[in-house]
Amino acid sequence: MARMSLDLTWAGRTWTFSDQLDAEWEHAAPWLGSSSSPGELSIEVDLGVDVSALVADGYDFSAATGELSIDGDVVMVGSAIDPEYGAPDDPPGYVRLTLRQVASADTALFPPAEAVINATTWPARDTAHDGKVYPWIFGRPGSQTGETICPATPAYLVDTVAAGTQYVLIAGHSVAAATVRVHKVVGSTSTADTYLVVHAVDGSGNTCALVDLSEVGPTLGAGAAGDEYWIRWIGEALPGEAGEVLSYMLGQAAVEVDWGTVGAARGLLQSYVLGCYLDERIRPTEWIEDNLVPILPISLSTGPAGIEVQVWRDAVTSSDAVAALVAGPDCVRLSGISYDGDPINEIRIRYALRGDTRDYLRLATIGAAESQFAAASQARYRTAAHSGVYSTEIETDVVYDAPTAQRIAQMLIAWNAMRRRVIEYSLDADRWATRVRTGSVVTITDTGIGLTAAVARVAPRTDDQDGIVVRLLLVEDPARDVHAG
């Protein structure tokens, strides 16, 4: 039996509940390419004090917080939502409330509020750019190794002084790149040349990256109000490896972050090379969910230490299992095997966004010829009435690198080529509580349904006073498994 306890803190006191606690806690592991909602725990407890009197003394009951532990491990830290007290038939200390996992609502906006073009930051600016947010650049948008692609990020004429320097702002921060390719658009005419990157401080004290149009050598000439500029990055601005971009953006969020999981993810994501920019203020976690989660082998969830990042490996075997489950008294099957979702065995990724026209200039395609997963899937689902091909197409604004686009497509095929099978079991908490956790790789043997050391992932795990329920996601790999077809 799972040992659950709750520490509820309010009005300067902490109450601990265990025996009288009737609660259920689910720690969800969102599937690859998704994020889980913050966990919630609904409880009814008797504090043994006059709650109404304490509220009358100025203690807001909605300020209560709680910490839930299972078998001694803290699994959630929550704040009260929708609390209720003082019902006619309840004792004076009886309360009902829901604790919602903290660190789930990002209230930050990024880039910083002062990173904007105005009369203070750039007095001699082209006033047509007033209110524009400074671009924030990651990687080398517009370029990939050994190949020129396109102008990618906006730039703004912020110093129109005819003599001396004449700056075009290319980033609202310092950058590593020594040179950039500047594309100047006047009417229907576009010209380009390479300029040195310089750094200067604006009127609000922000260090910015710029090019000086008065530099001797390049041929674009002096800028004038109304000119349009775009940049192709030859070198990196901020680091563009996916793990670095993820870590940077989480650092701008107004949420608690489990930095241990971020550190572990950072190294596993470095082979994904991104190129992207921000030119409007956004919530960092929303940007991550919109731009990174759909194309990387990650999911986000909320744990006791804050936002957690989980990296999903696409090739696991029984040697990766932390537990060997066998159907029996301590592993009781609760459901049949069901199928979840349609397969994807052909994918096209449009990438390399040209900033000035908003056109995607590159296409990565993966199908049966390029992927053993896709080939096995198409063969399995082919019928007289259906070709067996299940296609999808996605667009990404944050990739210019061709190997990265191919890697993303291969990863998505590997994870989605086969219909996912799921099954639920009830586990004995005394034996499995510390070994089988959300996201764990396990094997399951259940001869009643033809499973012998089948590789599976735990997603999710639910705990209550009676024990543990796990939803197992059976992991298929055509290179590892043999199927009848």
VOPAGU-2260 file (C-alpha; in pm, 1 decimal, decimal comma):
REM VOPAGU-2260
SITE   aa  ch    i         X         Y         Z
SITE  MET   A    0       0,0       0,0       0,0
SITE  ALA   A    1     129,9     346,1     -94,6
SITE  ARG   A    2     208,2     567,2     202,4
SITE  MET   A    3      73,6     914,4     121,5
SITE  SER   A    4     105,6    1221,0     339,8
SITE  LEU   A    5      17,2    1585,0     291,3
SITE  ASP   A    6     165,0    1888,3     464,8
SITE  LEU   A    7     -84,8    2176,0     440,0
SITE  THR   A    8      48,8    2519,9     533,7
SITE  TRP   A    9    -174,6    2816,5     612,8
SITE  ALA   A   10    -206,5    3093,6     870,4
SITE  GLY   A   11     147,5    3035,8     995,5
SITE  ARG   A   12      85,9    2667,0    1073,9
SITE  THR   A   13     146,3    2334,2     903,0
SITE  TRP   A   14     -92,0    2037,7     933,7
SITE  THR   A   15      18,9    1687,8     835,7
SITE  PHE   A   16    -240,7    1437,9     712,6
SITE  SER   A   17    -182,4    1073,3     634,3
SITE  ASP   A   18    -429,7     823,2     778,8
SITE  GLN   A   19    -731,4    1043,5     706,8
SITE  LEU   A   20    -604,9    1150,3     364,7
SITE  ASP   A   21    -823,4    1026,7      80,7
SITE  ALA   A   22    -654,8    1140,5    -240,5
SITE  GLU   A   23    -535,5    1024,3    -581,1
SITE  TRP   A   24    -225,4    1161,2    -753,3
SITE  GLU   A   25    -137,9    1111,3   -1119,1
SITE  HIS   A   26     206,9    1200,2   -1246,3
SITE  ALA   A   27     155,0    1217,2   -1620,2
SITE  ALA   A   28     433,1    1161,4   -1869,6
SITE  PRO   A   29     322,1    1348,1   -2178,8
SITE  TRP   A   30     401,6    1173,7   -2502,5
SITE  LEU   A   31     686,5    1286,6   -2720,6
SITE  GLY   A   32     605,3    1626,6   -2873,1
SITE  SER   A   33     364,3    1739,5   -2602,8
SITE  SER   A   34     342,1    1899,5   -2260,7
SITE  SER   A   35     135,9    1788,2   -1964,6
SITE  SER   A   36    -109,3    2006,9   -1775,5
SITE  PRO   A   37     -11,0    2099,7   -1420,2
SITE  GLY   A   38    -105,0    1832,9   -1168,2
SITE  GLU   A   39    -399,4    1889,2    -934,7
SITE  LEU   A   40    -495,1    1722,0    -608,0
SITE  SER   A   41    -847,2    1759,4    -461,5
SITE  ILE   A   42    -877,5    1704,1     -86,4
SITE  GLU   A   43   -1122,0    1737,1     201,7
SITE  VAL   A   44    -969,7    1758,1     551,3
SITE  ASP   A   45   -1054,1    1881,7     900,0
SITE  LEU   A   46    -797,2    2130,3    1032,1
SITE  GLY   A   47    -941,0    2117,5    1382,5
SITE  VAL   A   48    -953,3    2498,4    1410,2
SITE  ASP   A   49   -1217,2    2762,2    1340,1
SITE  VAL   A   50   -1131,4    2841,9     978,7
SITE  SER   A   51   -1389,0    3122,2     950,5
SITE  ALA   A   52   -1241,4    3296,7    1253,9
SITE  LEU   A   53    -889,5    3281,9    1111,6
SITE  VAL   A   54   -1010,2    3417,3     778,0
SITE  ALA   A   55   -1183,0    3702,0     969,1
SITE  ASP   A   56    -844,9    3774,4    1132,1
SITE  GLY   A   57    -695,8    3833,4     786,2
SITE  TYR   A   58    -564,1    3491,0     685,5
SITE  ASP   A   59    -669,6    3440,8     322,1
SITE  PHE   A   60    -744,3    3071,8     280,1
SITE  SER   A   61    -664,0    3089,7     -90,0
SITE  ALA   A   62    -302,5    3148,7      17,6
SITE  ALA   A   63    -274,6    2792,7     153,5
SITE  THR   A   64      -5,5    2568,2       8,3
SITE  GLY   A   65      48,5    2193,2      22,5
SITE  GLU   A   66     324,0    1937,8     -24,3
SITE  LEU   A   67     230,6    1579,1    -113,3
SITE  SER   A   68     467,0    1291,6     -41,4
SITE  ILE   A   69     436,3     928,1    -148,7
SITE  ASP   A   70     651,8     674,4      30,8
SITE  GLY   A   71     863,0     958,7     165,3
SITE  ASP   A   72     927,5    1125,4    -172,3
SITE  VAL   A   73     783,1    1471,4    -241,2
SITE  VAL   A   74     585,1    1441,2    -564,4
SITE  MET   A   75     409,9    1778,7    -581,7
SITE  VAL   A   76     410,0    2123,3    -428,5
SITE  GLY   A   77      82,4    2304,4    -487,2
SITE  SER   A   78    -109,4    2620,2    -412,2
SITE  ALA   A   79    -480,2    2632,9    -326,1
SITE  ILE   A   80    -741,0    2699,3    -591,8
SITE  ASP   A   81   -1119,1    2705,9    -541,1
SITE  PRO   A   82   -1104,2    2657,0    -161,1
SITE  GLU   A   83   -1429,9    2616,1      31,8
SITE  TYR   A   84   -1507,7    2631,3     403,4
SITE  GLY   A   85   -1805,9    2705,3     629,0
SITE  ALA   A   86   -2062,7    2469,6     470,9
SITE  PRO   A   87   -2373,8    2444,6     694,9
SITE  ASP   A   88   -2328,8    2080,8     797,8
SITE  ASP   A   89   -1948,3    2080,7     827,3
SITE  PRO   A   90   -1737,0    2118,9    1142,9
SITE  PRO   A   91   -1571,0    2464,2    1173,5
SITE  GLY   A   92   -1235,1    2324,6    1062,7
SITE  TYR   A   93   -1356,1    2129,7     760,7
SITE  VAL   A   94   -1219,4    2250,6     426,0
SITE  ARG   A   95   -1237,3    2145,5      63,1
SITE  LEU   A   96    -974,7    2261,2    -183,6
SITE  THR   A   97    -773,4    2171,1    -488,4
SITE  LEU   A   98    -397,0    2205,4    -483,6
SITE  ARG   A   99    -252,1    2290,3    -823,4
SITE  GLN   A  100     111,2    2220,5    -896,3
SITE  VAL   A  101     314,9    2538,6    -864,9
SITE  ALA   A  102     566,6    2648,6   -1126,1
SITE  SER   A  103     317,4    2593,5   -1405,4
SITE  ALA   A  104     202,0    2940,8   -1512,4
SITE  ASP   A  105     466,5    3146,8   -1689,4
SITE  THR   A  106     394,6    3518,3   -1642,4
SITE  ALA   A  107     716,9    3650,1   -1798,3
SITE  LEU   A  108     749,9    3824,5   -2132,4
SITE  PHE   A  109    1071,3    3815,0   -2332,9
SITE  PRO   A  110    1270,8    3996,5   -2480,1
SITE  PRO   A  111    1299,8    4257,5   -2202,4
SITE  ALA   A  112    1060,9    4553,2   -2205,8
SITE  GLU   A  113    1346,9    4801,0   -2256,3
SITE  ALA   A  114    1471,7    4620,9   -2568,7
SITE  VAL   A  115    1268,5    4834,4   -2805,9
SITE  ILE   A  116    1337,8    5109,9   -3058,3
SITE  ASN   A  117    1221,7    5452,6   -2940,0
SITE  ALA   A  118    1339,7    5809,4   -2887,5
SITE  THR   A  119    1532,7    5709,9   -2574,0
SITE  THR   A  120    1718,4    5408,4   -2707,8
SITE  TRP   A  121    1800,9    5555,0   -3051,0
SITE  PRO   A  122    1731,7    5929,8   -3087,5
SITE  ALA   A  123    1847,2    5940,8   -3452,7
SITE  ARG   A  124    1650,7    5634,3   -3561,8
SITE  ASP   A  125    1426,6    5586,1   -3862,6
SITE  THR   A  126    1102,4    5667,8   -3678,9
SITE  ALA   A  127     913,1    5415,1   -3891,6
SITE  HIS   A  128    1065,5    5152,1   -3659,5
SITE  ASP   A  129     932,8    5302,6   -3336,8
SITE  GLY   A  130     805,9    5028,8   -3108,0
SITE  LYS   A  131     993,6    4748,4   -3284,4
SITE  VAL   A  132    1131,2    4488,2   -3044,6
SITE  TYR   A  133    1502,2    4419,0   -3078,7
SITE  PRO   A  134    1562,1    4088,5   -3260,8
SITE  TRP   A  135    1694,2    3806,9   -3040,3
SITE  ILE   A  136    1893,8    3560,8   -3249,8
SITE  PHE   A  137    1995,6    3197,1   -3194,2
SITE  GLY   A  138    2234,4    3007,9   -3417,3
SITE  ARG   A  139    2286,5    3111,4   -3781,3
SITE  PRO   A  140    1947,1    3187,1   -3934,9
SITE  GLY   A  141    1970,5    3195,1   -4313,9
SITE  SER   A  142    2275,4    2966,9   -4340,0
SITE  GLN   A  143    2374,8    2604,9   -4308,5
SITE  THR   A  144    2715,8    2444,1   -4322,3
SITE  GLY   A  145    2869,9    2505,9   -4660,1
SITE  GLU   A  146    2561,3    2659,2   -4817,6
SITE  THR   A  147    2406,3    3001,4   -4855,7
SITE  ILE   A  148    2030,1    3002,7   -4815,3
SITE  CYS   A  149    1852,2    3332,2   -4760,0
SITE  PRO   A  150    1806,5    3658,3   -4571,3
SITE  ALA   A  151    1638,9    3548,5   -4250,1
SITE  THR   A  152    1619,0    3803,5   -3966,0
SITE  PRO   A  153    1496,2    4164,9   -3965,9
SITE  ALA   A  154    1727,1    4456,6   -3900,7
SITE  TYR   A  155    1649,4    4823,8   -3838,6
SITE  LEU   A  156    1815,6    5151,3   -3927,5
SITE  VAL   A  157    1857,6    5316,2   -3587,4
SITE  ASP   A  158    2115,2    5585,3   -3668,3
SITE  THR   A  159    2046,9    5799,8   -3973,4
SITE  VAL   A  160    2323,2    6053,1   -3908,1
SITE  ALA   A  161    2481,5    6131,7   -4244,4
SITE  ALA   A  162    2837,8    6179,1   -4113,8
SITE  GLY   A  163    3025,2    5924,3   -3902,2
SITE  THR   A  164    2856,3    5606,1   -3789,7
SITE  GLN   A  165    2527,6    5496,9   -3937,6
SITE  TYR   A  166    2403,5    5193,3   -3749,7
SITE  VAL   A  167    2167,1    4914,3   -3848,3
SITE  LEU   A  168    2062,0    4713,9   -3542,1
SITE  ILE   A  169    2082,2    4337,4   -3604,5
SITE  ALA   A  170    2039,1    4194,3   -3250,5
SITE  GLY   A  171    1944,4    4323,6   -2906,9
SITE  HIS   A  172    2241,6    4148,6   -2744,2
SITE  SER   A  173    2607,1    4074,3   -2804,3
SITE  VAL   A  174    2678,7    3804,1   -3063,3
SITE  ALA   A  175    2967,0    3573,6   -3148,1
SITE  ALA   A  176    2949,4    3630,8   -3525,5
SITE  ALA   A  177    3223,8    3851,4   -3666,5
SITE  THR   A  178    3046,8    3928,9   -3995,9
SITE  VAL   A  179    2696,9    3908,5   -4140,1
SITE  ARG   A  180    2546,9    3934,9   -4485,4
SITE  VAL   A  181    2326,4    4245,3   -4503,7
SITE  HIS   A  182    2042,7    4252,3   -4757,1
SITE  LYS   A  183    1908,6    4598,8   -4837,8
SITE  VAL   A  184    1566,3    4632,8   -4998,6
SITE  VAL   A  185    1462,0    4960,9   -5160,5
SITE  GLY   A  186    1132,9    4930,3   -5343,3
SITE  SER   A  187    1162,2    4623,5   -5564,2
SITE  THR   A  188    1544,3    4626,6   -5567,8
SITE  SER   A  189    1749,9    4406,5   -5335,1
SITE  THR   A  190    2127,6    4423,7   -5294,7
SITE  ALA   A  191    2358,3    4252,5   -5044,8
SITE  ASP   A  192    2709,5    4276,1   -4903,6
SITE  THR   A  193    2910,4    4152,8   -4604,7
SITE  TYR   A  194    2971,2    4380,8   -4305,8
SITE  LEU   A  195    3165,2    4357,4   -3982,5
SITE  VAL   A  196    2961,0    4319,4   -3665,2
SITE  VAL   A  197    3012,1    4590,7   -3405,8
SITE  HIS   A  198    2869,5    4632,2   -3057,8
SITE  ALA   A  199    2737,9    4951,8   -2903,8
SITE  VAL   A  200    2526,6    5057,6   -2607,2
SITE  ASP   A  201    2187,1    5215,6   -2671,2
SITE  GLY   A  202    2036,2    5505,8   -2480,7
SITE  SER   A  203    1898,8    5274,0   -2210,9
SITE  GLY   A  204    2227,6    5096,2   -2148,4
SITE  ASN   A  205    2156,7    4781,7   -2353,8
SITE  THR   A  206    2447,1    4628,8   -2544,4
SITE  CYS   A  207    2337,8    4566,3   -2902,3
SITE  ALA   A  208    2491,4    4408,4   -3213,1
SITE  LEU   A  209    2498,0    4634,7   -3519,9
SITE  VAL   A  210    2657,0    4694,2   -3856,6
SITE  ASP   A  211    2792,7    5033,8   -3956,5
SITE  LEU   A  212    2680,5    5133,6   -4304,3
SITE  SER   A  213    2967,2    5384,9   -4317,9
SITE  GLU   A  214    3220,6    5098,9   -4303,8
SITE  VAL   A  215    3476,3    5132,4   -4581,7
SITE  GLY   A  216    3455,1    4848,5   -4834,9
SITE  PRO   A  217    3095,9    4721,0   -4850,6
SITE  THR   A  218    2887,9    4873,4   -5126,2
SITE  LEU   A  219    2533,3    4918,2   -4993,9
SITE  GLY   A  220    2589,2    5286,6   -4927,1
SITE  ALA   A  221    2419,5    5517,4   -4681,3
SITE  GLY   A  222    2083,2    5424,8   -4536,6
SITE  ALA   A  223    1773,5    5638,2   -4562,1
SITE  ALA   A  224    1436,6    5639,8   -4389,6
SITE  GLY   A  225    1215,6    5372,1   -4542,6
SITE  ASP   A  226    1498,2    5134,7   -4639,6
SITE  GLU   A  227    1441,5    4770,5   -4540,8
SITE  TYR   A  228    1718,9    4545,4   -4410,6
SITE  TRP   A  229    1746,5    4167,4   -4359,7
SITE  ILE   A  230    2036,0    3959,8   -4228,4
SITE  ARG   A  231    2185,6    3625,1   -4321,3
SITE  TRP   A  232    2400,8    3503,2   -4034,7
SITE  ILE   A  233    2743,0    3373,2   -4137,0
SITE  GLY   A  234    2849,1    3295,7   -3780,7
SITE  GLU   A  235    2648,3    3222,3   -3467,0
SITE  ALA   A  236    2464,9    3492,2   -3277,8
SITE  LEU   A  237    2371,9    3312,6   -2952,8
SITE  PRO   A  238    2445,4    2936,5   -2940,1
SITE  GLY   A  239    2211,3    2744,2   -3169,9
SITE  GLU   A  240    2233,2    2388,1   -3038,3
SITE  ALA   A  241    1881,3    2286,3   -2933,5
SITE  GLY   A  242    1983,0    2209,8   -2575,7
SITE  GLU   A  243    2134,3    2556,1   -2538,8
SITE  VAL   A  244    1829,3    2730,3   -2686,8
SITE  LEU   A  245    1595,7    2534,4   -2457,0
SITE  SER   A  246    1804,1    2614,2   -2150,1
SITE  TYR   A  247    1832,3    2983,0   -2243,5
SITE  MET   A  248    1459,3    3026,6   -2292,4
SITE  LEU   A  249    1367,7    2843,3   -1972,2
SITE  GLY   A  250    1603,7    3082,3   -1795,7
SITE  GLN   A  251    1386,4    3374,0   -1910,6
SITE  ALA   A  252    1062,8    3218,1   -1780,6
SITE  ALA   A  253     893,3    3323,4   -1456,2
SITE  VAL   A  254     856,7    2964,3   -1334,8
SITE  GLU   A  255    1048,9    2719,5   -1122,9
SITE  VAL   A  256    1263,6    2485,8   -1333,3
SITE  ASP   A  257    1410,9    2147,3   -1248,7
SITE  TRP   A  258    1756,7    2237,0   -1378,3
SITE  GLY   A  259    1884,7    1885,0   -1322,6
SITE  THR   A  260    1654,4    1753,8   -1595,1
SITE  VAL   A  261    1745,3    2048,1   -1819,8
SITE  GLY   A  262    2116,5    1977,4   -1776,1
SITE  ALA   A  263    2067,0    1612,9   -1866,4
SITE  ALA   A  264    1861,1    1709,6   -2172,0
SITE  ARG   A  265    2108,7    1970,2   -2292,4
SITE  GLY   A  266    2377,2    1719,1   -2382,9
SITE  LEU   A  267    2133,1    1482,5   -2553,7
SITE  LEU   A  268    1997,2    1756,4   -2781,3
SITE  GLN   A  269    2321,2    1910,2   -2909,3
SITE  SER   A  270    2306,4    1730,1   -3244,0
SITE  TYR   A  271    1993,2    1930,0   -3331,1
SITE  VAL   A  272    2119,6    2262,1   -3472,4
SITE  LEU   A  273    1866,8    2546,5   -3473,7
SITE  GLY   A  274    1854,1    2891,6   -3629,3
SITE  CYS   A  275    1578,6    3123,2   -3513,1
SITE  TYR   A  276    1486,1    3462,8   -3378,5
SITE  LEU   A  277    1233,6    3651,9   -3169,4
SITE  ASP   A  278    1108,1    3991,7   -3278,1
SITE  GLU   A  279     809,6    4024,6   -3047,7
SITE  ARG   A  280     759,2    3975,4   -2676,4
SITE  ILE   A  281     639,0    3625,0   -2595,9
SITE  ARG   A  282     600,4    3397,4   -2294,7
SITE  PRO   A  283     913,7    3180,2   -2299,6
SITE  THR   A  284     740,9    2852,9   -2209,3
SITE  GLU   A  285     474,0    2908,4   -2475,7
SITE  TRP   A  286     745,3    2970,1   -2734,2
SITE  ILE   A  287     917,7    2645,9   -2631,3
SITE  GLU   A  288     591,7    2451,6   -2657,4
SITE  ASP   A  289     511,3    2602,4   -2998,9
SITE  ASN   A  290     855,4    2580,9   -3158,3
SITE  LEU   A  291    1078,0    2324,0   -2985,3
SITE  VAL   A  292     852,1    2054,6   -2839,2
SITE  PRO   A  293     696,3    1957,8   -3178,3
SITE  ILE   A  294    1032,8    1892,9   -3346,7
SITE  LEU   A  295    1256,4    1758,5   -3068,3
SITE  PRO   A  296    1243,8    1423,5   -2883,9
SITE  ILE   A  297    1127,0    1593,4   -2563,5
SITE  SER   A  298     822,7    1646,0   -2346,6
SITE  LEU   A  299     762,4    1894,1   -2065,3
SITE  SER   A  300     588,6    1822,0   -1738,0
SITE  THR   A  301     572,0    1979,3   -1393,8
SITE  GLY   A  302     734,8    1809,8   -1096,7
SITE  PRO   A  303     802,6    1906,7    -735,7
SITE  ALA   A  304    1110,0    2109,9    -837,2
SITE  GLY   A  305     938,7    2284,3   -1128,5
SITE  ILE   A  306     924,9    2227,6   -1504,0
SITE  GLU   A  307    1090,2    1899,4   -1599,0
SITE  VAL   A  308    1233,0    1814,4   -1941,2
SITE  GLN   A  309    1230,0    1452,0   -2051,6
SITE  VAL   A  310    1426,8    1333,6   -2354,1
SITE  TRP   A  311    1274,2    1030,6   -2525,7
SITE  ARG   A  312    1522,8     790,7   -2680,0
SITE  ASP   A  313    1390,3     626,4   -2995,0
SITE  ALA   A  314    1580,0     298,8   -2952,2
SITE  VAL   A  315    1536,7     112,2   -2623,2
SITE  THR   A  316    1579,3    -258,3   -2547,7
SITE  SER   A  317    1520,7    -487,4   -2254,3
SITE  SER   A  318    1870,6    -398,8   -2130,0
SITE  ASP   A  319    1741,2     -46,5   -2058,6
SITE  ALA   A  320    1458,6    -174,3   -1835,6
SITE  VAL   A  321    1466,5     -80,8   -1467,5
SITE  ALA   A  322    1210,6    -346,9   -1377,0
SITE  ALA   A  323    1089,1    -680,4   -1514,9
SITE  LEU   A  324     714,8    -691,2   -1451,1
SITE  VAL   A  325     538,1   -1026,3   -1459,0
SITE  ALA   A  326     161,3   -1054,8   -1443,0
SITE  GLY   A  327      62,6   -1202,3   -1108,3
SITE  PRO   A  328     -36,5   -1101,2    -754,0
SITE  ASP   A  329     185,8    -790,6    -751,1
SITE  CYS   A  330     118,9    -692,6   -1113,9
SITE  VAL   A  331    -249,6    -724,1   -1196,4
SITE  ARG   A  332    -377,4    -650,0   -1545,2
SITE  LEU   A  333    -659,8    -391,9   -1536,8
SITE  SER   A  334    -737,1    -352,9   -1908,0
SITE  GLY   A  335    -700,2    -510,1   -2244,4
SITE  ILE   A  336    -449,7    -384,8   -2497,9
SITE  SER   A  337    -581,4     -87,6   -2692,7
SITE  TYR   A  338    -444,4     110,6   -2984,6
SITE  ASP   A  339    -375,0     482,3   -2964,8
SITE  GLY   A  340    -363,1     705,1   -3273,0
SITE  ASP   A  341    -287,1     661,7   -3643,5
SITE  PRO   A  342      62,7     582,6   -3767,1
SITE  ILE   A  343     286,3     826,3   -3954,0
SITE  ASN   A  344     515,6     656,5   -4204,5
SITE  GLU   A  345     588,3     935,1   -4451,3
SITE  ILE   A  346     676,9    1287,0   -4345,9
SITE  ARG   A  347     771,7    1609,6   -4519,9
SITE  ILE   A  348     928,7    1896,6   -4327,5
SITE  ARG   A  349     930,9    2243,5   -4478,9
SITE  TYR   A  350    1212,7    2453,9   -4332,0
SITE  ALA   A  351    1462,5    2732,4   -4408,7
SITE  LEU   A  352    1221,8    3024,3   -4379,7
SITE  ARG   A  353    1311,3    3328,2   -4588,4
SITE  GLY   A  354    1235,5    3623,5   -4363,2
SITE  ASP   A  355    1139,2    3885,6   -4618,5
SITE  THR   A  356     898,2    3667,4   -4820,7
SITE  ARG   A  357     795,6    3414,2   -4551,0
SITE  ASP   A  358     859,4    3128,8   -4794,7
SITE  TYR   A  359    1009,0    2793,5   -4689,0
SITE  LEU   A  360    1298,9    2721,7   -4922,6
SITE  ARG   A  361    1386,5    2363,0   -4825,9
SITE  LEU   A  362    1199,4    2032,6   -4799,2
SITE  ALA   A  363    1309,4    1720,1   -4609,3
SITE  THR   A  364    1122,3    1401,2   -4698,5
SITE  ILE   A  365    1143,6    1064,8   -4522,5
SITE  GLY   A  366     953,1     757,1   -4636,6
SITE  ALA   A  367     998,9     385,3   -4688,0
SITE  ALA   A  368    1317,9     431,4   -4891,2
SITE  GLU   A  369    1490,8     627,5   -4615,8
SITE  SER   A  370    1358,8     466,1   -4295,7
SITE  GLN   A  371    1325,6     102,2   -4187,7
SITE  PHE   A  372    1048,5     214,0   -3952,5
SITE  ALA   A  373     854,0     366,6   -4241,5
SITE  ALA   A  374     910,7      63,2   -4461,5
SITE  ALA   A  375     793,6    -179,4   -4191,3
SITE  SER   A  376     491,6      37,8   -4116,6
SITE  GLN   A  377     380,5      71,6   -4478,0
SITE  ALA   A  378     414,0    -303,8   -4527,2
SITE  ARG   A  379     213,3    -376,3   -4214,3
SITE  TYR   A  380     -76,3    -144,2   -4294,4
SITE  ARG   A  381     -96,6    -209,4   -4669,2
SITE  THR   A  382    -424,0    -367,1   -4777,1
SITE  ALA   A  383    -613,4    -417,3   -5099,3
SITE  ALA   A  384    -800,0     -94,7   -5029,8
SITE  HIS   A  385    -515,8     112,1   -4882,1
SITE  SER   A  386    -156,8     178,4   -4989,5
SITE  GLY   A  387     -34,6     163,6   -4632,5
SITE  VAL   A  388     110,1     514,3   -4659,8
SITE  TYR   A  389      15,3     758,7   -4383,7
SITE  SER   A  390     162,3    1099,4   -4464,7
SITE  THR   A  391     193,1    1425,1   -4281,2
SITE  GLU   A  392     364,4    1756,7   -4345,0
SITE  ILE   A  393     495,2    2004,9   -4091,3
SITE  GLU   A  394     657,6    2346,7   -4108,8
SITE  THR   A  395     923,9    2481,1   -3877,1
SITE  ASP   A  396    1055,6    2835,0   -3849,5
SITE  VAL   A  397    1357,3    2738,7   -3637,1
SITE  VAL   A  398    1562,2    2512,2   -3866,3
SITE  TYR   A  399    1795,6    2595,2   -4155,3
SITE  ASP   A  400    2040,6    2306,4   -4117,8
SITE  ALA   A  401    1971,6    2017,1   -4361,0
SITE  PRO   A  402    2114,4    1736,9   -4139,1
SITE  THR   A  403    1897,5    1861,9   -3852,0
SITE  ALA   A  404    1584,8    1860,9   -4068,8
SITE  GLN   A  405    1661,0    1503,0   -4172,4
SITE  ARG   A  406    1726,2    1401,5   -3810,1
SITE  ILE   A  407    1392,3    1550,1   -3701,1
SITE  ALA   A  408    1206,0    1365,0   -3975,3
SITE  GLN   A  409    1376,8    1033,9   -3893,1
SITE  MET   A  410    1299,6    1077,7   -3522,5
SITE  LEU   A  411     932,1    1153,2   -3582,5
SITE  ILE   A  412     898,6     849,4   -3810,7
SITE  ALA   A  413    1071,7     623,1   -3557,5
SITE  TRP   A  414     829,8     726,8   -3285,4
SITE  ASN   A  415     510,1     728,7   -3487,3
SITE  ALA   A  416     543,0     463,4   -3759,5
SITE  MET   A  417     355,8     200,2   -3559,8
SITE  ARG   A  418      19,9     242,3   -3391,3
SITE  ARG   A  419      87,1     267,8   -3020,2
SITE  ARG   A  420     -44,8      -9,3   -2794,9
SITE  VAL   A  421    -127,2      66,6   -2432,5
SITE  ILE   A  422    -232,6    -142,4   -2133,8
SITE  GLU   A  423    -288,2     -76,2   -1761,2
SITE  TYR   A  424    -166,7    -270,6   -1457,7
SITE  SER   A  425    -206,4    -233,5   -1083,1
SITE  LEU   A  426     128,4    -273,5    -904,0
SITE  ASP   A  427     207,2    -357,1    -545,8
SITE  ALA   A  428     347,0     -34,4    -398,7
SITE  ASP   A  429     575,0    -204,5    -144,8
SITE  ARG   A  430     763,1    -379,0    -424,7
SITE  TRP   A  431     751,9    -131,4    -712,2
SITE  ALA   A  432     705,6     222,6    -571,2
SITE  THR   A  433    1071,6     322,2    -584,2
SITE  ARG   A  434    1159,2     134,6    -904,8
SITE  VAL   A  435     877,6     202,6   -1149,6
SITE  ARG   A  436     838,8     573,7   -1211,8
SITE  THR   A  437     682,6     786,7   -1480,3
SITE  GLY   A  438     893,4     757,1   -1796,4
SITE  SER   A  439    1071,2     438,4   -1682,4
SITE  VAL   A  440    1153,5     166,5   -1933,6
SITE  VAL   A  441    1029,7    -174,0   -1811,7
SITE  THR   A  442     957,3    -516,3   -1954,7
SITE  ILE   A  443     619,5    -682,7   -1911,9
SITE  THR   A  444     553,2   -1055,7   -1931,8
SITE  ASP   A  445     188,0   -1154,7   -1944,2
SITE  THR   A  446     133,7   -1489,2   -2117,2
SITE  GLY   A  447    -241,9   -1438,9   -2102,5
SITE  ILE   A  448    -214,0   -1176,9   -2377,4
SITE  GLY   A  449      98,6   -1298,3   -2552,8
SITE  LEU   A  450     356,6   -1067,7   -2397,6
SITE  THR   A  451     701,1   -1206,0   -2314,0
SITE  ALA   A  452     951,7    -950,6   -2182,4
SITE  ALA   A  453     789,8    -687,3   -2404,4
SITE  VAL   A  454     961,9    -347,8   -2380,2
SITE  ALA   A  455     735,5     -70,7   -2249,9
SITE  ARG   A  456     740,9     277,1   -2103,0
SITE  VAL   A  457     547,7     396,0   -1797,8
SITE  ALA   A  458     317,2     684,4   -1897,7
SITE  PRO   A  459     164,7     773,1   -1655,9
SITE  ARG   A  460     172,5     642,9   -1297,4
SITE  THR   A  461    -117,6     707,4   -1058,1
SITE  ASP   A  462     -88,4     668,1    -679,3
SITE  ASP   A  463    -358,7     645,5    -416,2
SITE  GLN   A  464    -397,1     482,1     -76,6
SITE  ASP   A  465    -456,3     142,0    -238,9
SITE  GLY   A  466    -142,2     129,6    -449,4
SITE  ILE   A  467      -7,5     213,8    -793,3
SITE  VAL   A  468    -167,2     204,2   -1137,4
SITE  VAL   A  469      59,3     231,6   -1441,2
SITE  ARG   A  470     -28,9     280,0   -1805,4
SITE  LEU   A  471     227,5      93,4   -2013,9
SITE  LEU   A  472     312,3     207,6   -2364,5
SITE  LEU   A  473     447,1     -88,8   -2559,2
SITE  VAL   A  474     754,2      16,4   -2759,1
SITE  GLU   A  475     793,6    -137,0   -3105,3
SITE  ASP   A  476    1115,7    -141,5   -3305,1
SITE  PRO   A  477    1124,9    -327,5   -3639,2
SITE  ALA   A  478    1502,0    -368,2   -3610,7
SITE  ARG   A  479    1460,2    -534,8   -3272,6
SITE  ASP   A  480    1127,2    -713,3   -3295,6
SITE  VAL   A  481    1000,7    -981,0   -3532,2
SITE  HIS   A  482     635,4    -953,7   -3640,2
SITE  ALA   A  483     419,7   -1176,9   -3846,5
SITE  GLY   A  484     325,4    -879,4   -4068,4
